[in-house]
Structures are given as C-alpha cells and as structure tokens.
C-alpha cells in the first residue's frame, strides 16, 4: 500500500470521511488551503510587532534567530507533513496523535491545540485593537472604544467563517497577499534610497547577546505558530493527502524567508535613526518614509490591522474543526460535532470559538491591559499549546509508520531531533520570563492541561459505566 493512500486508525482520507463530518468535501484548492496556514501565522503582524521585540534581545543577530526558528519549524513541518500524507481529518494534529499514541496523549494534544488556537485568536484580536488605535490616532486623534472594536472584529470573522469555508479562505488569501506584497515593495525600494550595501555587522553577529538568545528564539517561534493549521481542513481540501503536506512545508519555508528578510531590512533601515526599532509604534511606516513611499506606510499599518483580522478568522476556522473532532471522540458535547446543512461548516464550533476569543481578549482589556500587551501575553500562552501538540505529533510519527510497515531510521531520527528541539525551546521559554506575569504563564498552562486531562478521565469513566 503506498504512502499517499494509507491511513492511520479510523481516520480516512477518502471523500466519504469528509461527508461523514458534514463538511464541504473538496471545496478548497491548493492556494486556499495554503491561505489557512499563512493567515494563522499572520506574517505582516510579526514584521510589525514581533521583530522589534526580538531586536531588543538579539540586536544584529535578529535575522539569525529567525534562521534558527525556521530550521526548528521545518523539523516540525517535516513530521506534520509526513502524517498529513497518511490521513486527512478535521482534527489535524489531535487526530494524528490520538490515532497512534495512548488516548491520554491524544487528549493532551487536543487540549493543548485548542488553547493554542483560542489564545492566538485573542492575541491577534488584541493586535487588531492596537493597530485600530494607531490608525485612528494618526488620522483623527481618536482612540476607538476597546470592547466594541473587539466585538466587531470577532463577529465579522465568525460570520465569514460560518457562512462559507471557501469564501473564508479566499478572504484570508487576498488579505495576506496584499499585506505581504506592500511590505516587500517597501523592502525592495529601501536599498534604492539608502544605497545597496551589505550590513557586515549583522552577518558577523556583532554583539550577539548569548544570555538572551533563548528568549529571542522563543519570541520568534510565535511568528510561526499556526503554520500547521491547514491540517484542520482535511475534510474540505481537494486531494488533501497532497495539498495539505505541501501547504504546511511551503508556509514554514516561505514565512521563514520573509521573516529573515524583514529582520535584516528593519535592523539595517533603523541605523542612524534617532528612534530605536523597539520604540516605534509602526516600524514599517518609518521605513516606508525612508524609502520615499510614505503612503505605503499608512497602507501597511492598515494591512497589519486587516491581517490580524484574517488571523482571527483563521484561528476560529481551525479551532472549530478541532472542537468538532473532540466532540466526535467524546471529549466534548456532541452538539459541537454538528454542521450547518446550508453552509457545510461547524456552526456551533465557530460560534463558541469566536465567543471565547472575544471573551478572553475583552476580559484582559477590562482589566486595563492594552491591546499590545494582549498580543504579547496571549501569544506567550499560545506557544505552550502549540509546542505540546508539535512534540506529541513528532513522537507519534515513527509509531504510525511502523504500524503501516513503513519504518524508517531517518524519519525516526528526525522525529527524535524534533522532540529534543521542542523540549529545549520549552525550557528556554520557562527560563526566559522577563517579569512575574510571564513567569506565571507556564504554570497556568500546566494547570489548564491538568484540568483537561481530569475532564478526559471523568468522561472515560462515565463512558465505561455505560
């Protein structure tokens, strides 16, 4: 049996599997599938908000930090894509783990992945609020009310996700294409204005602060998380065993190259400026002015806002399908398994996902947390959820292949290396807390996972009695 047509456990890649979930089988082509992963990573968001944070820690080595992060995520992408060649399911990484490792591991992956998508959605909702404020202050010297702004962002994203998965994917595709395109135009014009030059200080990693390298690496990982979310479209993508693995690897590689280019250009572009890269509210706006295309700076700020909206949409789309798969396996109420007969989307899951994303971001804003801090804190929490799912999928891959008679020493070695790298990143994350609030996040995450596993144990005991 060939690798492209085999399945693991009870997950089938055939069209009937998609129909059994009530989803629109074959609705999404390769570009639309790729759009899901690209939108979940929100590349223009990292160029605007995350790279300046990393520059504070890594300085001239910012591009190098992204090189390390790209290599790490390509390892994860290799493991995920190998699984995606074997099975297609709306449950994505949860299905891969649950069908291979002991059930408790599948439950841990499910709860970790669910938190990851919810926290990422809340994070970029906070980022959308931040950029809405930047834009309205710039033009009207007025700050929008926080709760209505968050409500509008989440409600519109939820409505699009509910009505049509194809429309949702196309909206995400165009938003990210335009946002990234504007940034690339600015980066291409910048050398024309300041002169084509090789920044040897960056390539020589001058002043590389070894003590903060781990912290910078952890922050850079957040730029990539969600790149695997195309796997949640297993029931809706055309030829999912081909398009999904390709989308996962393409997203990891293209995002990494884009982030390294942005990091190098932003550090170079801010040389000699009175304002530090870390102190500006809109670094790409300043670079656009320096490149002689100031109007594009405003457009990029607008693009950053819309990109964060697209990421909310991507997170709601992915989380709803994970909820559906969890309900199918009995981890959550069966109501979350239902799909809309008219739209072929998991309506209950989308409503719950967008409601939780709004609730999390709104609760923080009511506690006087700024949109920028919501982006930072929720993003830090999301990293742990993704790392949990990534590590479990990487650990499961050799067992799944062995069960199919496809054991490979190379795949097993890559799997082991991937798990080791993820554990190392998690350790860096735990030890890199800059303040008491960030230091509490790992422990809150562990408490959340413990509660999820306790719920799993109760549900399993209840089912055993029946």
N, C-alpha and C positions, 0 to 999 in steps of 0.2 A: 504493500500500500504506500503510495507516495506521500511525501511530507506535506504537500499542498492540499491534500484532501482528507487527511486523518483528523480525528477529533479526540478530545480527552473527556473522560467522564460522560456526563449526559448532555453535553453542550454540542449542538450540531451546527455546522456551517451551512447547511442546505437552506434553501428558501423557506421550507416549512418551519424551520426554527424561528425565523422572524415572524411568520404568520401566527405562530402559537403565542407570541407575546402581544399580538395585536398591533404591531408597528408596521410602517410602510416599507416593506421589503424592497430593496433595490432602488430606493428613492434618491440616493446620494452618489454622485460620481467621484472620481479621484480628487479633483480640486476642492469640492465641497467637504469631503472627508478630511483633507489636509487643513481646511479652514477651521475646523473644530479644534485641532491641536494648536494651530498658530494663534487663534483667538484666546485660548486658555492661557497661553504664555504671555500674551499682550506685549509683544516686543517693543512697541513705541513707549509703553509705560516704563519699562526698565531703562530705556535710553534717557527718559526724562527724570525719573525719580530714584532708581536703584543705583545706577552708575555713579552719580555724585556721592552717595553714601559709601560706596566701596572705595572711591578715590580718597576719601578721608583716611581710610585704613591702609590702602595699598599704594597710593601715590602713583609713581611711574610704572608700577607693576600691575596696574588695574587690568590692562589687556591680558597679562599673563595669568591673572586669577581667573579670568573668563576662559582662557585656554584650558586650565585645569578643570574647570567646571564643565566645559564642553566634552572633554575626554571622559569625565565621570558619567555624564548623561548619555554619551554614546554607548558606554558599557551597559547602562540600564536599558537604553533603547534596543541594543542587540538582544538582550534577554526577553524584553517585551515583544519585539517583532518576531522572535522565534516562536513564542507562544501564540502570537496572532496568526501565524501560518497554520497552526494546528486546530484552532477553534474560533468561532465567532459568537459573541453573546453580548447583550446589552450590559452585562455585569462587569465587563472589562477585567481589570486586574483581580477583582474579587473572584470572578469565575475561574480564572486561571489557577489561583491559589486553592480555592475550595475544592476544585475537581482533582487536585493532586495531593496536597498535604492533609494532615489531620483536620477535622472540622473546626477545631478551636483556632487553627491558623487562618482558615478562611474567614472566620468571624472577626479576628483581629484585623485582617486586611480590609474587610468590609467597613468596619467602624472607622479605621484609620483613613480610608479613602473618602468616606462620606464627610468626615470632619474637614479633610483637605479641600474638597470642593466647596463646602459651605464657607470655610474660613477664607479661601481665596476670593470667593464671591463677595464676602463682606469687606475684604481688604480693598478690592478694586472699586467697590461702591464708595468706600471712603476716599479713594483716589479720585473718583469722578467728582465727589463733592469738593475736594481740594482744587481741582482744575476748573470747576464751575465758578468757584470763588475767585481764582486767579483771573479768569477771562472777564467776569462781570466787574471786578475791581478795576481792571485795566481800561474797560470801555465806559463804565457807568459809575465807578467808585461806589459800588454797592455790593454787599455780600448777600447771597441768596439764603433764605431760611433752610436750615440743615435738614430737618425731618421731611418737609415736602419735596426737597430735591432728591433725597434718598428714595422716597416713596415713588416718585415719578420714574427714576432710573430702574428700580426693581419691577414696577408694574409694567412698564413698556417692554422690558426684557422678557418678563414672564409671559406677556401676551403674545409676543412673536414666537417664543419657544413653544407655546401651547398650540398656536394656530397651524404651524406648518414647519416641519423639520427642514425641508428643502429651502423654504424662504429664510429660515433662521440661519442656515449655513451660507446662503448667498449674501445675506446682510453682513455676516461676520467676515466673509471673504473680501468684499469690497471695502469695508471699513479698514481692515488691516492693510490691504494693498495700497490704499490711498495714503494712510498714515505713514507706513514704512517708505513709500515712494517719496513723500515730501522730505523725510529725514535724509534719504540717500541723495536727493538733489542738493540739499544744503551741504552735506559732507563732500560731495563732488565739487561744488563751487568754492569751498573754503580754501583748498590749496591754490586755486587760481588767484585769490585775493591776497593771501599771506605768503605766497610763493611755495613752490613744490620743494619740500625739504624732508629729510629723514631725521626723525627725532631719536638720536642715538641714546639719549638718557632713558627713554622708555625701553629700547631694545636691550640696553645694558642693565636694566632693572636697578637703576641708581637709587640708593636709599631704601632698598626693599626692607620693610619692617617685618622681620620674621615672626615677632611676637603677635602681630595682628593678622598674619596671613590666614590663619584658621577662621577668624571672624569674617574676614573678607570673602573667603571661599563659601562660607555658609550663606552669606547675603547673596552671592552670585547664583547659588543653587535656586533661590526663589525666582530668579529670572526665567528658569527653565520649567519649573513645576507646572504640570498640566499638559506637557508636550505629548503625553501618552493618551490624552483624553479621546483621541479618535477611536480608541478601542471600545468606547462605550457605544459606538454606532454600529456594532457588529450585526444588529438586526436590520439595519437600514441602508448600509453601504452596498453598492454593486460590487460583486466579486470581492467580498470582504477579506478573504484569505490572501489576496494580493494587494488591494488598495490600502488596507489598514497598516500592515507591516511597513509598507513603503512610506506612508504618511508619517508614522512615528519616527523613523530614521531621518526622513527629509526635514521634519520640523526641528529635531535636535541639532542636525548639522547646520541648516540654514540659520537658525536662531543663534547658534554659537558664533558663526562667522559674522553675523550682523552685530552682535554684542561686542565682539572684539574690535570691529571697525569703529563702532560708536565710542568705545572706551578710549581707543588710541586717538581718535579725532578730537574728542572732548578735552582730554588732557593737553593735547597739543594746542588746541584752539584757545584755551584759557591761559596759556603762558603770556606773561606780561600784563594781564588784566588786573585791575585793582580789586575786582570781586573774585573771590575764590569759587571754584566749581561747586563746592559743597554749600556755599552760602546763597546761591542764586535760586529763585523760585522756578525759573524756567531756563535751564542751561542752553537748550537748543534754540530758544528765542534769541539769546545773546549771540550764539554762533551764526544764526541767520543774518543778524545785523552786521556781524563782522564779515560775512561772505557777500554783503551787499544786496541781500534779498530779504529785508525786514518783513515785508508782508508774509513771506513764507513762515516766519517765526510765529506770527499770530495763527496761521493755519495749522502749524504743528501743535500749538497749545490746544487748539480746537480738536485736532486729530487725537491728541492724548486723551482728552475727555471722552471722545466717541469710542476710542479703543478700549477704555476702561468699561464703558457700557457694553461693548462687544464681549469683553471678558466675563462680565456678569451674566450675559446671555449664554456664553459657553459653559460656565460653571453650573447654571441652572439646568441646562440641557444634559450635562454629564451626570450631575447629582441625581436627577430624576430617574435616569436609567439604572443607576446603582441602587436606588430605592426600590425600583421595580424588581431587580434581581434578588435583593434581600428579602422582599416580600414573597417571591416565588419559593425561596428556600425556607421560609418560615421564621426568619429573623424579625420581620416587621409585619404589621397587619396586612391582610390580603387586599384591602382597599387600594393600597399603593401599587398593586400589580395591574390595575385596570387601565385601559387605554381608551381614548376618545374614539368612538366609531366614525365620527365625521372627519377628524383630523389625523387619526392614527398616531397620536402622541400620548405619553403617560401623563394625562391631565392632573391627576391627584398629586403625583410626584413633583410636577413642575410648580403647582400652587404651593405645596409645602416647602419646596426648595427656595423659591423666591421669598416666601414669607419668613423663613429662617434667616436668609441672607439679610433681609431688611431689618429684622428684629435684632440681630447681632450688631449690625452697624449703627442702628438707631439707639440701642442701649448704651453704646460707648459714647456716642455724641451727646446723649442726655447726661452722661457723666462728665461732660466738659472735655472730652477727648477730641482733638482736632482731626480733620479728615486725613491729614498727612500721617498722624500717629495711628489712626485706624488702619491705614495701609501698612504701616510698619509692624504693629503688634499682631494683627490678624495674619499677615504674611508669615511672621515668625512661627505662629502656631501651625499654619498650614504645612510648613516644611516637614514637621514631625509626622504628620499624617501621610504625606507622600513617601517619605523615606521608609516608613513601616511597610507600605504596600510594595514599594520597589524592592526592598530586601526580601520580602516573602516570595514575590514572583521570581526573583533571581534564584532563590534557594529551591524553589519548586521545579524549575526548568529541567535539570538533569533527571529528576524522578519521572517527570512526564514523558521525556524522550525514552528513558529506559523501559517504561511500561509499554511503549509502542515499538520496542525493538530497535530504537534509533540512537542508542547510547554513543556519545562522542566524548573523547577525553578533552578535546579542545573546548567544546561547549561547557563541560563540567569545570574546566579551569577558568573560563571567563565568568561563569556563574559564581565560583568561589571568590574570584577577584572583585566582582561587583558587590557581593555582600560585604567583603572586607572594607571596600571603599566607602560604602554607605554607613557602616558602623563607625568608621573613622570620622566621617562628616558629622554624624550624630554626636560623637564625643566632642568634636570641635564646637558644635552648637551649644552643648551643655556648658562647656567651659568658657564660652565667649560672651556670656551675658554682660552687657555694658552697665546694667542697673538692676535694681531689685525687681522691677516689673518684668523685665525679660528673663530674669533668673527663675521666676515662678512658672513660666510657661511650660518647661519640660515636665514639671511635677503635676501641673493641671492636666496636661495631656495624658500622663500616666494614669491619673485618677479617672479621666474620661474613658480610656481603654479598659481599665479595670471594671468600670460600671457597664460598659458594653459587653464584656465577657461574662459578667454576672447575669446580665439580661439573657444572653445566649444560653447560659446554663439553666436558667429558670424555664425558658421556652422549651429546651430539650427535655427537661424533666417532666414538664406538662405533657409534651407530645408522647413521651414514653408511657405515661399513665393511660393515655387514650389508645 
